[in-house]
């Protein structure tokens, strides 16, 4: 499949055991009955992820664009499926599915049934709204800077609204301030990555300019640099407009860190010029690539083709969260 995440790992015994506390919470809250097991939940989560990949992923978006139509909804963020804390995002996703099933008087939700594709889009929309109402998924509020032309604002603003975001009139109201940036316009695949976690000599990595659904597990010996420290997100992000272009490409809200131009903007402001050719954040992470630049690209492409069995890694290593 297009993204590297292996849905089958959600059906492993290790994953099912981690679902036990979530299942218990949902039973205590009268969301589940005793007939629904961890195995049932794991299968449902796995099929939901595969449904999103098949009908809301890159290939589906490319097909929709070529036909001049719009996909009915944006993908649920991949990192929500990694948070397995009780009352966390994954539990809320499962709860939303169960509530939808009960409200519609369905016997079960089977995302593998292609005959119910339109109904399953409704499920995804319901989950998205549920996560937003529970303040787990924050609706992106965006403001365009002076560097963005009126024509570009109209074009990008239309994408934002179709994908569930909001364009505001006042900069102070925005969570994301967007400007044009030459730094992030370079489409050449240079294999930048960030290391998200390391366990048992296996590293979970995020590839720059790819959505979180492409995060993958690779041998930690192949990765240069240290584990990226957790950083408190800024109250207001300053990002390149490519953030929205890639959203339109993948039908998935992209990781804002990859498009951060805050340091570039600071350089421009302090020097009164065009700033440096590469932002401080990117310079500091160029070394966080593979030991061989060509191997970086090969690994990512192999992973995207689904050849990397990261599900097997997960059985012994956990989720990396």
LINLIN-V943512 format. One record per pair of residues at least 4 apart in sequence whose C-alpha atoms are under 7 Angstrom apart, sorted by sequence separation. I is the first residue (numbers start at 1). J is the second residue. D is the distance in Angstrom with one decimal. If there is no record, write none. Layout:
BEGIN
[[I | J | D] [I | J | D]]
END
This chain:
BEGIN
[[11 | 15 | 6.6] [12 | 16 | 6.2] [13 | 17 | 6.1] [14 | 18 | 6.6] [15 | 19 | 6.5] [16 | 20 | 6.8] [19 | 23 | 6.1] [20 | 24 | 6.2] [21 | 25 | 6.2] [22 | 26 | 6.3] [23 | 27 | 6.1] [24 | 28 | 6.1] [25 | 29 | 6.2] [26 | 30 | 6.2] [27 | 31 | 5.7] [32 | 36 | 6.7] [36 | 40 | 6.0] [37 | 41 | 6.5] [38 | 42 | 6.1] [39 | 43 | 6.2] [40 | 44 | 6.2] [41 | 45 | 6.2] [42 | 46 | 6.1] [43 | 47 | 6.1] [44 | 48 | 6.1] [45 | 49 | 6.3] [46 | 50 | 6.3] [47 | 51 | 5.9] [48 | 52 | 6.3] [49 | 53 | 6.3] [50 | 54 | 6.1] [51 | 55 | 5.9] [52 | 56 | 4.8] [53 | 57 | 4.5] [56 | 60 | 5.6] [57 | 61 | 6.1] [58 | 62 | 6.1] [59 | 63 | 6.1] [60 | 64 | 6.1] [61 | 65 | 6.1] [62 | 66 | 6.2] [63 | 67 | 6.3] [64 | 68 | 6.1] [65 | 69 | 6.0] [79 | 83 | 6.8] [84 | 88 | 6.3] [87 | 91 | 5.6] [88 | 92 | 6.3] [89 | 93 | 6.2] [90 | 94 | 6.3] [91 | 95 | 6.1] [92 | 96 | 6.0] [93 | 97 | 6.4] [94 | 98 | 6.3] [95 | 99 | 6.1] [96 | 100 | 6.1] [97 | 101 | 6.1] [98 | 102 | 6.1] [99 | 103 | 6.0] [100 | 104 | 6.1] [101 | 105 | 5.9] [102 | 106 | 6.4] [116 | 120 | 6.2] [117 | 121 | 6.3] [118 | 122 | 6.7] [119 | 123 | 6.6] [120 | 124 | 6.4] [121 | 125 | 6.2] [122 | 126 | 6.0] [123 | 127 | 6.1] [124 | 128 | 6.2] [125 | 129 | 6.2] [126 | 130 | 6.1] [127 | 131 | 6.1] [128 | 132 | 6.3] [129 | 133 | 6.1] [130 | 134 | 6.2] [131 | 135 | 6.3] [132 | 136 | 5.8] [144 | 148 | 6.3] [148 | 152 | 6.1] [149 | 153 | 6.1] [150 | 154 | 6.3] [151 | 155 | 6.3] [152 | 156 | 5.9] [153 | 157 | 5.5] [154 | 158 | 6.1] [155 | 159 | 6.8] [156 | 160 | 6.3] [157 | 161 | 6.3] [158 | 162 | 6.2] [159 | 163 | 6.1] [160 | 164 | 6.4] [161 | 165 | 5.0] [181 | 185 | 6.5] [198 | 202 | 5.6] [199 | 203 | 6.5] [210 | 214 | 6.3] [239 | 243 | 7.0] [241 | 245 | 6.8] [242 | 246 | 6.0] [243 | 247 | 6.3] [244 | 248 | 6.3] [245 | 249 | 6.4] [246 | 250 | 6.1] [247 | 251 | 5.3] [256 | 260 | 6.3] [261 | 265 | 6.1] [262 | 266 | 6.2] [263 | 267 | 6.2] [264 | 268 | 6.3] [265 | 269 | 6.1] [266 | 270 | 6.1] [267 | 271 | 5.9] [268 | 272 | 5.3] [278 | 282 | 6.5] [279 | 283 | 6.2] [280 | 284 | 6.0] [281 | 285 | 6.5] [282 | 286 | 6.1] [292 | 296 | 6.5] [293 | 297 | 6.9] [294 | 298 | 6.3] [295 | 299 | 6.0] [296 | 300 | 6.3] [297 | 301 | 6.2] [298 | 302 | 6.0] [299 | 303 | 6.0] [300 | 304 | 6.1] [301 | 305 | 6.3] [302 | 306 | 6.6] [303 | 307 | 5.6] [310 | 314 | 6.3] [311 | 315 | 6.6] [313 | 317 | 6.0] [314 | 318 | 5.1] [10 | 15 | 5.6] [11 | 16 | 6.6] [26 | 31 | 5.0] [27 | 32 | 4.8] [52 | 57 | 6.1] [55 | 60 | 5.3] [56 | 61 | 6.5] [64 | 69 | 5.1] [83 | 88 | 6.2] [86 | 91 | 6.4] [87 | 92 | 6.5] [101 | 106 | 5.0] [131 | 136 | 5.3] [132 | 137 | 4.7] [148 | 153 | 6.3] [160 | 165 | 4.9] [161 | 166 | 5.8] [168 | 173 | 6.9] [198 | 203 | 4.3] [247 | 252 | 5.3] [268 | 273 | 5.1] [278 | 283 | 6.4] [290 | 295 | 6.8] [302 | 307 | 5.5] [303 | 308 | 5.0] [314 | 319 | 6.2] [26 | 32 | 5.6] [27 | 33 | 6.1] [54 | 60 | 6.7] [64 | 70 | 5.9] [83 | 89 | 6.1] [84 | 90 | 5.8] [131 | 137 | 5.4] [132 | 138 | 6.0] [160 | 166 | 6.5] [168 | 174 | 6.6] [197 | 203 | 5.6] [198 | 204 | 6.3] [206 | 212 | 6.8] [247 | 253 | 5.3] [268 | 274 | 5.4] [290 | 296 | 5.3] [302 | 308 | 6.5] [64 | 71 | 6.6] [83 | 90 | 6.0] [101 | 108 | 6.6] [197 | 204 | 5.2] [247 | 254 | 6.1] [268 | 275 | 4.6] [289 | 296 | 6.9] [81 | 89 | 6.9] [101 | 109 | 6.7] [195 | 203 | 6.7] [196 | 204 | 5.5] [207 | 215 | 6.5] [267 | 275 | 5.1] [80 | 89 | 5.2] [81 | 90 | 5.1] [111 | 120 | 6.5] [144 | 153 | 6.9] [195 | 204 | 6.1] [196 | 205 | 5.4] [206 | 215 | 4.6] [61 | 71 | 6.9] [80 | 90 | 5.8] [157 | 167 | 6.5] [195 | 205 | 4.5] [196 | 206 | 6.8] [205 | 215 | 5.6] [206 | 216 | 6.8] [194 | 205 | 5.5] [195 | 206 | 6.5] [204 | 215 | 6.9] [205 | 216 | 5.5] [243 | 254 | 6.5] [264 | 275 | 5.9] [193 | 205 | 6.4] [194 | 206 | 5.1] [204 | 216 | 5.5] [205 | 217 | 6.3] [264 | 276 | 6.7] [193 | 206 | 5.4] [194 | 207 | 6.6] [204 | 217 | 4.4] [193 | 207 | 4.4] [203 | 217 | 5.5] [204 | 218 | 6.5] [23 | 38 | 6.8] [192 | 207 | 6.1] [193 | 208 | 5.4] [202 | 217 | 6.4] [203 | 218 | 5.4] [264 | 279 | 5.4] [192 | 208 | 5.4] [202 | 218 | 5.7] [203 | 219 | 6.0] [243 | 259 | 6.2] [263 | 279 | 6.0] [202 | 219 | 4.7] [203 | 220 | 4.8] [239 | 256 | 7.0] [263 | 280 | 6.2] [20 | 38 | 6.3] [56 | 74 | 6.8] [201 | 219 | 6.3] [202 | 220 | 4.8] [261 | 279 | 6.6] [19 | 38 | 6.0] [56 | 75 | 6.2] [201 | 220 | 5.2] [240 | 259 | 5.4] [239 | 259 | 5.2] [240 | 260 | 6.6] [239 | 260 | 4.6] [240 | 261 | 6.3] [16 | 38 | 5.4] [238 | 260 | 5.9] [239 | 261 | 5.3] [16 | 39 | 6.2] [52 | 75 | 6.4] [100 | 123 | 6.9] [238 | 261 | 5.7] [141 | 165 | 6.1] [142 | 166 | 6.0] [143 | 167 | 5.8] [238 | 262 | 5.2] [140 | 165 | 4.9] [141 | 166 | 4.8] [142 | 167 | 4.7] [143 | 168 | 5.6] [16 | 42 | 6.1] [97 | 123 | 6.8] [139 | 165 | 5.8] [140 | 166 | 6.2] [141 | 167 | 5.8] [142 | 168 | 6.0] [143 | 169 | 6.8] [141 | 168 | 6.5] [11 | 39 | 6.9] [143 | 171 | 5.7] [97 | 127 | 6.9] [197 | 227 | 6.6] [11 | 42 | 5.1] [96 | 127 | 5.4] [143 | 174 | 5.7] [148 | 179 | 5.9] [196 | 227 | 6.5] [10 | 42 | 5.3] [11 | 43 | 5.8] [142 | 174 | 5.1] [145 | 177 | 6.5] [147 | 179 | 5.6] [148 | 180 | 6.1] [195 | 227 | 5.3] [196 | 228 | 6.4] [141 | 174 | 5.1] [142 | 175 | 6.2] [143 | 176 | 6.4] [144 | 177 | 5.8] [145 | 178 | 5.7] [147 | 180 | 5.9] [195 | 228 | 5.8] [93 | 127 | 6.0] [96 | 130 | 6.5] [141 | 175 | 5.4] [142 | 176 | 4.8] [143 | 177 | 5.0] [144 | 178 | 4.9] [145 | 179 | 5.2] [194 | 228 | 6.6] [10 | 45 | 6.9] [11 | 46 | 6.8] [140 | 175 | 6.7] [141 | 176 | 6.3] [142 | 177 | 5.9] [143 | 178 | 6.3] [144 | 179 | 6.3] [10 | 46 | 5.5] [8 | 46 | 6.1] [7 | 46 | 4.7] [92 | 131 | 6.9] [211 | 252 | 6.6] [7 | 49 | 6.1] [7 | 50 | 6.3] [211 | 254 | 5.1] [212 | 255 | 6.8] [211 | 255 | 6.5] [89 | 136 | 6.8] [72 | 121 | 6.9] [209 | 258 | 6.0] [208 | 258 | 5.7] [2 | 53 | 6.9] [1 | 53 | 6.9] [73 | 125 | 6.5] [76 | 128 | 6.6] [2 | 58 | 6.7] [184 | 240 | 6.6] [185 | 242 | 7.0] [184 | 242 | 6.8] [181 | 240 | 5.5] [51 | 111 | 6.1] [175 | 235 | 6.9] [176 | 236 | 5.8] [177 | 237 | 6.0] [178 | 238 | 5.9] [179 | 239 | 6.4] [180 | 240 | 5.5] [175 | 236 | 4.8] [176 | 237 | 4.7] [177 | 238 | 4.8] [178 | 239 | 4.9] [179 | 240 | 5.2] [180 | 241 | 5.5] [174 | 236 | 7.0] [175 | 237 | 6.1] [176 | 238 | 5.9] [177 | 239 | 6.1] [178 | 240 | 5.5] [179 | 241 | 5.6] [225 | 287 | 6.1] [48 | 111 | 5.9] [176 | 239 | 6.8] [178 | 241 | 5.5] [224 | 287 | 6.2] [225 | 288 | 4.8] [22 | 86 | 5.4] [31 | 95 | 6.7] [47 | 111 | 5.6] [224 | 288 | 5.0] [21 | 86 | 6.6] [47 | 112 | 6.3] [223 | 288 | 6.6] [224 | 289 | 5.7] [223 | 289 | 5.9] [224 | 290 | 5.9] [31 | 98 | 6.7] [223 | 290 | 4.7] [224 | 291 | 6.2] [222 | 290 | 5.3] [223 | 291 | 6.3] [22 | 91 | 6.0] [222 | 291 | 5.8] [184 | 259 | 6.7] [156 | 244 | 6.6] [74 | 163 | 5.8] [159 | 248 | 6.6] [73 | 163 | 6.8] [217 | 310 | 5.7] [183 | 277 | 6.4] [192 | 286 | 6.2] [194 | 288 | 6.2] [216 | 310 | 6.9] [183 | 278 | 6.0] [193 | 288 | 6.0] [192 | 288 | 6.9] [193 | 289 | 5.7] [192 | 289 | 5.6] [191 | 289 | 6.5] [191 | 293 | 6.7] [191 | 296 | 5.4] [191 | 297 | 5.7] [204 | 320 | 6.7] [200 | 317 | 6.7] [199 | 317 | 6.3] [197 | 320 | 5.8] [79 | 212 | 6.6] [78 | 212 | 5.7] [78 | 213 | 5.1] [77 | 252 | 7.0] [75 | 251 | 6.3] [74 | 251 | 5.4] [75 | 252 | 5.3] [74 | 252 | 5.9] [61 | 249 | 6.8] [61 | 250 | 6.6] [61 | 251 | 6.4] [58 | 249 | 6.6] [58 | 250 | 4.7] [57 | 250 | 6.1] [58 | 251 | 6.8] [57 | 251 | 6.3] [56 | 251 | 6.7] [5 | 213 | 5.9] [4 | 213 | 6.5] [5 | 214 | 6.2] [3 | 213 | 5.5] [4 | 214 | 4.6] [5 | 215 | 6.8] [3 | 214 | 4.7] [4 | 215 | 6.5] [5 | 216 | 6.6] [4 | 216 | 6.0] [82 | 319 | 6.3] [83 | 321 | 6.4] [82 | 321 | 6.2] [4 | 303 | 5.2] [4 | 304 | 4.8] [3 | 304 | 5.3] [14 | 315 | 5.7] [2 | 304 | 5.2] [4 | 306 | 6.0] [9 | 311 | 4.4] [1 | 304 | 6.6] [2 | 305 | 6.2] [8 | 311 | 6.5] [12 | 315 | 6.7] [1 | 305 | 5.9] [6 | 310 | 6.5] [1 | 306 | 5.6] [6 | 311 | 5.5] [9 | 314 | 6.7]]
END
